[in-house]
Amino acid sequence: MKQTITAKLKLSLSQEQKELLRTASLAYRDGLNYTSGIAFEMNCSSSPTTIQKVVYRELRDKFSLPSQMACNIPRQVAASYKTQWTKYKQNKLAREKGKTKKRYKGLDTPMEYSSRTLYLSYGRDFSLVKGQVSIGTLKGRIKVDYQGYNKHLDYIRQGTRIGGAKVWYCKSSKTYYLLVPLEIEVADVKPDDIKKVVGVDVGQRCHAVITDAQNNIQFYHGGETNYRAEHYKRVRQRLQAKGTPYGLSFGQRSATRKLIALSGRERRFKRNRNHDLSSKIATSNTLIGLENLTNIRESTNRRSNSKASKKQRRANRNQSKWGFAELHSFIDYKAVLNSSMSIKVDAHYTSQQCVKCGHTSKNNRPDKGLMFDCECCGYKLHSDLVGARNICMRTMILRQDLSSTGLLSVTPDVSKDEGKADNLKRFSVSLTEGQYCAGFQRQARAPRASGN
């Protein structure tokens, strides 16, 4: 089995080499914007072959780009427009169902590229030779020393298969990095050999609540992360209100310079938090159940007009910055590296369905609070823990498919209302028939908090 990871290599460039790489990356960005305008005039075409036939010669002559870079640009632009078309179709479907009234405007104007990036093909635009990386520029190749994570450097020395890379420029530290995908071999994971099943409920108040069939519980609270996010928001507002320009003489204050240094700090903090959390979740020999939260933001009713309260606007901002997809992706690839497997289960009503009697109702969570109180059997528990137990139970139910089909679905098919109803009925029947762990039947005491 093969797994792809990304190695982040820091490039040790001289001033002359920095200027060459800067010129190449800016020309590449100008080529992207030019190609994006042409693709927009072609009815927002998402065909790389069609776009390349029109712009290839211009990219070579006007921007002096090498041949392979002139081929990479149409592919990148076509992939971007394909993503925009997917979002447009999803918005159109949501409007037809009455879930939203907003029209998607991503295809109204040509897409603009502002970041200083450069996509390179291995063996053509760059290569790794004798502890150095050779990178093609507009004026020939340059050889650069690099640094990185020791484990990733070992993979490179062992001759691991390398894919196309990206040169990324960090504006705050004025440093260039090379992001190289590495394809490594890992042992095949067989679901029959996995002995432990856990369910993971992710959220904003508690970033993760984990439970297994033996009623082992772990809570990872998000208070510190949420506090940091509010702190960065307040600092940005003060700096933007100050508005002092960049490039002042020495000794004078510059809000723009401070904003540049602050940019990305919150994102890096959250990314580090997700890495740390996913490492604790993706333990060895474990079947990890995660919620299928695709399009969760679009399906959530939120008030975003001028009548929204300050509390509602803050909730909308926190929800838009919720990095559950990043956390899920980290858990997914780390599980494979640890001989484990992660699967997606239905996320519908996980915090409203009683794990004891199977009764599902919004009234089971009075005032949408933290406590779960079943109106049918009186079962009381922390609502996030109820969600984690339901996820764990649904993961075990999906594992039963092995006995009949021999296959384990990584993501269930809930694209139709009938499929959603069948799955929910199946989960409720399994609960009422008593096919759940004895530990789930106990009246839970107040859960102990672990983690941060």
N, C-alpha and C positions, 0 to 999 in steps of 0.2 A: 504494500500500500504506500502511496506517495502523499506527502504533505508539503505544502508550500509555506515558507516563512520568509519574512523580509529582514534583511541585514541592513542596518543603518551605519554607513561608513563615513567618517569625518575626513574630509580632504584637506591635506596640508599644502596649501597653494602659496606660491610667491605672488608678489604684487602684479607682475607681468602676466602670470597664469590666471589670476583673478580677473584681470581686464579681458583676456581672451575668452574666458568662460562667460563673463558678463555680456560681452558683445554677442556671443552665440545664443545665449538664453533670451536676450532681448529681440534678436532677429527671429528666433523661433516663436516668441510670443506675438510679434507683428505678423508673422505668417499665419498663426492661428486666427487672429482677428480678421485678416484679409480673407482667409478661407471660410470663416464663419459667415462673413457678409455674402460671399458667393453662394454658399449653401442656402442661405436665407432667401436669396433671389430665386433659387431653384426650388421654391416651395418647401423650404426647410428639409432638404433631402437628407436622408440618413444612410445613403449608399456610398461607401468609401470608394468603390470603383468609379462611379459616376462623377463624384467630386474630384477625384485625382486626375481624370482625363481633362478636366477644365483648368485646374490650378497648378498642375505639376510644373509646367514650363515657366510660369510666372514666379513660382517659389524658387526655382533655380536661378532665374535671371535677376529678378527684382530684389530678392532677399539674400542671394548668394549662399543658399543652404546646400549642403551635400545631398546626394541623391536619396540616401536612406531617410534622412530627416524630412525631405520633401514628400516621402511616401508615408511617414508616420503622422504627419499633420492631418491629411484627409481622414485617416482612420480615427484619430482622436476626435476630430470635429464631428464625424459621422456618429461615433458612439455617444457623444454628448447630445446630439439632436435626437438620437434614438431614445435616450432617457427622457428627453422632453416630450416626445410623442407618447411614451408610456404614461407619463404623468397627465398628459392631456386626455388620454382615453380613460384613465381612472377618474379624473374629475368629471368627465362627461357622463360616465356611468353613475357617479354619486349624485349628480344633478338630476338625472332621470329618476332616481329612486327618492329624491327629495331630501337627501342627507345634507346638502349644502346648496346655497344660492350663488356662491362665488364662482366666477368663471376663471379658468386657468389662463394666465397671461404670459406664460413663459415663451410662447411662440409668436408673440406680437412684435418683438424686436429681435435683431440678431444678437446672439450670445457674445459676451465680451469676456476676454481672458486678461486678467490683471496680474496674476502671480508670475514670478520669474522662475519658470520650470523648463526642463529640457528632457524629453524622452529619447532614450538611446537604445539601439538594438545591439544585443551581445554579438561579438564577432565582427560587427560592421562599424558601429559608432564608438564602442568601447570594448576593452578586454582587460583581464587581470593577469599580469605576467610578473613573476619573481617579486612578489610583495608590493607591486605597484599597479596602479590602474592607468591605462592608456585611454584618453578621451579625445574624441575628434572635435575640433573647433572649425571656425571659418577660415583659419590660416594654418591648417595642419593639426597634427596630434601633439598632445602634451602628456608627459608621464608624471604622475603625482603619487606621493606616499599617502597612505590612509591609516586610520585607526578605527577600531570597533570593538564590539563585545567579543571576548575571547572564544566563546563557544561558536559564534558565527564565523570567526576567522578560521577556526579548526575545520568547519564544514568547507570553507573555500579551499583550504590547503588539501583536503581530501579529494578534491575534484568533483564536488557536488554540482549537479546540473544547474546552470544559471540562466535566467530569463532576461527579458528587457528591463532596463533600469531607468530611474528618473533622477535627474539632478535637481536638488531642492535647495533653495536659498533661504536661510534664516535671517530675516531682516534685523531682528533685535541684536543678535551677536555678530552679524555680517560674516557668516560662515556658510560655506557650501558643503552639502552632504550628498552622498550617492546612495540611493535606496535600491538595493539589489535583491530580487526574489530568488530564493534558494529552494530547490525541490529535493527533499530528503526522503529516504526510505524509512518507514516505520512498520512495526509488526501489525499484521491483520488482526482486527478486533472481531471476535465472534460473540454475539449476544448470549449464546448458551453458556459461555465461560464466565460471564459477569455475574458476580454473586450479590452485589450491593446495588440497591435502587434508591435514589434520592429525588426529592422534588424541590425546586428552587422558585420561590415567589419573589420577583423583583419589584421595586417601587421607589418612590422618592423619599418618603419618610424613613423607611427601612430599605436600604439598598438591596438587601437580600435576606430572605428567611429560608433556612435549609432544614429539612427534616427527612428521615429515612423510615423504613418499615419497623425499626426497633424504637421509634419515638425519640431518637437523638435530635436535639434541636440546637440550632445556631442562629443568632440574630446579629446582623451587621447594620448598625444604625448609620444614617446619613447626615447627622446633625453638623458635623465638622465641615463636610463638603458643601452643604446648603449655606452655612455661615460664610464660608469662603466666597461662594458665588455672590451673595449679597454684598460682601465687602468689596469685591472687584467691581460690582455694578456701581456702588456709591463713588468709588475712586474715579471710574471712567466718567461719571456724570460731572464731578467737580472739575476734572481736567478739560472736558469738552466745553464746559461753561467758561473756563478761563480763556481758552482759545489763543494762547500766545503762539506765534509762528515758529516754525523750525528754522534753524540756521542763524540764531542770534549769536552775538559775540560772546566770548568766554566770560562767565560770571553772571550772565543774564539767564533768567528762567525760561524754560521752553516746555509748555504742556504737550506739544506734539512729540518732542523727544521722549518724554515720560510715557506717553501713550504707546509709542513704538516699543519701548522696553517692557511695557505691561502686556502688550499683545501676545496672546498665546499662553500666558502664565496660567490662567484658569483652565484652559484646555489641557495643558500638560499635567496639571494637578489632578484633574478628573481622569485622565488617561492612566496616570500612575495608580490612582485609586482602583480603577477597573482591573488593571493588571494584577495588583495585589489581591483583590477580591476573587478574581477568576482562578488564581493559583491555589487559593484555599478551597474553592469549590471543586475544581477538576482533579480530584484525587484518583489514585490508580484503581483499576478494576471496578469501575462504577458506571452504572447506567443513569445518566443525569437527565431529568425531565425539566424542560423549559416551556414557558408559555409562548404560544404563537401570537405575537403582538403586532403583526403586520397591519399597517394602516390604523394603528390605535389612535393616533392624534386626529385623523379625519373622522373616525367613528365616535369620538367623544364630543358631547355637546358642551360648547364653551361660549360664553358671552364675550365678544371681542369688539363691540361697537363703543360709541362714546358714552353709553349708559353703564358700562362696566365699572365696577367699584375698584378702588385701589388694591384691595385684597384679591379680586378676580384677575386684575392685570398682572399682579405678581405671580399668581398661580399659573397663568398662561405662559409667562416668561420662564418659570421653572420647568413647566412641562415641555416647552419647546427645546430646552437645553438638556432634557433627560437622555442620558447616553445608554439606554438599555440595549440598543442594537450593537453598540461597540462591546458592551459587557458580554452579550451572547456570542459574538464572534470570537472573543478571547477565550471563553469557556469551550467553544467548539474545537478550536485548533489545539488548545492545551489538553483537552480530553483525549484527542487522538495520540498525542505525544506520550501520554501516561497510560496507554492501553485501556482507555475508557471510551465511552460513546455518549453523545448528547442527542436527544430527540426533542421535537416540538409536539406539544399537546394542545388541545383546544383551551383557549383562555376564557371562554364564556362562563360567567357566573362562578368562577373559582372561589370568590370570597363571599358568595351568597348561598352556596350549597352546603348543607349540613353534612359533615363527615360521619355522623352517627346514624341518621335516619334517611338522608338523601333529599330532604325537603329543600326546595329552592325558592327563595322569595327575597325581594328587596327589603322587606320588613325584618329580615334576619339581622340586618345591620341598622339599628336605630340611629337616625340622623346621620347616616353614612360615617359613623364613628369608628373607633379602633376596636370596639368590642363586638363580637359575634354572639347573638342571642337567638337561638332557633325558636320560632314561635310555635313549632309543632311539638318538639320533645324537650325544650328547655335547655339544650346544650349550650354552654357558654365557653368562649375562648377568644384569644386575640385573633382579629380578622385576618391579619397577614399569615399567621400560623395555620389558620383554616385553609387559606389559599394554597400554602405550601403542601399541606396534607392532601388536598384534592389533586394537586399536580402530581404528587407522588403516586396516588392511587390510579390516576389516569395513565401514568407511565407504566405501571404494572399491568393494567388492562391491555394497553397496546402491545406489551410484550407477549401476551397470550396469543397474539396473531402468529407467533412462530410455530405453534403446535398445529395450526390449520393451513397456513400458507408457506411457512418456511422463510418469510421475509419480514423485516421490521421497517415500517414506514418512518422515515426521518421527519417528514412533515405531513400531517393528515390532510386529506382533501376536504376542505370545508368551504369550497367555493360556492356551493349551492345551499339554499335554506334546508332542503331535504337532508343533505349530508350532515349539516349542523344538528338538525333535530334528531337524526338517528344516533349520532355520537352521544348527545346529551341523554337520550333515553337509555342508551347502553350503559353509560356511567351511573345513572340513577338506579337502574335495575341491579347492577353489580353491587352497589352500596346496600340496597335493601335486602339483597340475598345474603349479606354478611360476608362478602368476599373482601374483607379488609383486615388489616393487622389488628391483633388484640390491643396493641398499644394505642391505637387510634380511638378505642372505645372508652378509655379512661377519661375521667373528668380532669382536665389538665390544670395543674397549678400554674401560678404566674410564671411565665417562661423566664429563664435566666438569660440575661443579655451577655453575649460574647462578641468580641471584636470591638471596633470603634463606632 
